[in-house]
Amino acid sequence: MLLDYIEAAVDEVTTECSTSVITLAGDFNTLDDDDVATRCTLQSIVNRPTHGANILDRIYVNEPCYTSVRVVTSTVKSDHKAVIAYAGSTHL
């Protein structure tokens, strides 16, 4: 199962280097948000719908590392919105 693989990969990275910053991003429409966050000890940082009324496109992190997360209309033809996570100044 995909979630088992993600969990094992996160565990391996944190075992090898406990100070690693982990960012996992993508279209997670088949995975439960709470399961990913709980099993992989990651925080979901997208809190606005990305596809209709659903949050399918997500970003998970193991520590706060982004100053701004925005959901915007995609510049390419898609029925999903784009998610932008930014770690610099919030003056965009």
N, C-alpha and C positions, 0 to 999 in steps of 0.2 A: 504494500500500500504506500502511496506517495507520502502520507503523513509520517509513517514509520521511517522512511528514508530521510525526510527533512529533520525529524527529531534526532536521528543518529548523526546526521551531518553537523547539526548545531552542537550536539554533545561532543563530537570529535574536535571541532574547532575550539570550543571553550576549554577542553581538556589540554589541547596543545598550547594554547595561548589564552589565558584567562582574561586578558585585557583587550581581546579582539572586539571590535565593533561589528556587529552582524546586522546587515540589512537584507531583508527578503522581500521581493516585490513581484507583483504579477496579477494575473486574473485567477482568482481563487474561487470561482463559482461552484466548484464541487467539494470544497473543504469548508467545514464549519469554523467560523472565526474564533469562537471560544476554544475549540479543540486545538487549533494551531497555537494560539496564545498560551494556553495552559500547558500543553505537552512540550512545547519548545521553549518555554519561559521567555516569550517574546511579547512585546506590546504592539497592538494594532494602532496605527496613528492616522488612518484615513477615517474620517467620521461623517462624510457627506456621500450621498448616492453617486455612483459612477455609471450606472446602467439602469435607466428608469428610476424606480424607487429603491433599488438595491445597491449595496456596496459590494461589488464583485471584484473590483481592482483595488488591491490592498498593499500596504507597506507595513512590514513588521520590523521592529528593532529590538535589540537586547538592552539598549540604554538610550536615553534621550540624546539625539545628535542632530536633529533638524530644528531650525528656528521657525520654519513656516512650512505648512502642508496645504496645498490648494488643489481643488478639483475644478478643471476648466474645460471648455469645449475643445475637443481635439482638432488639430490642424489637418489631419488626414481623415478620409472618409471612414467613419466608424460609428457604431451605435453605442460605443462606450465613450465616456469623457476621459480626459487625460488627468493624471495625478502628477503634481510637481512637488517634490520635497526639496527644500533649500536649507543649507546650513550656514549661510552668510547673513548679512544684514537684512532685516525685513523691509527695508525701504526699496521696494521694487517699482 
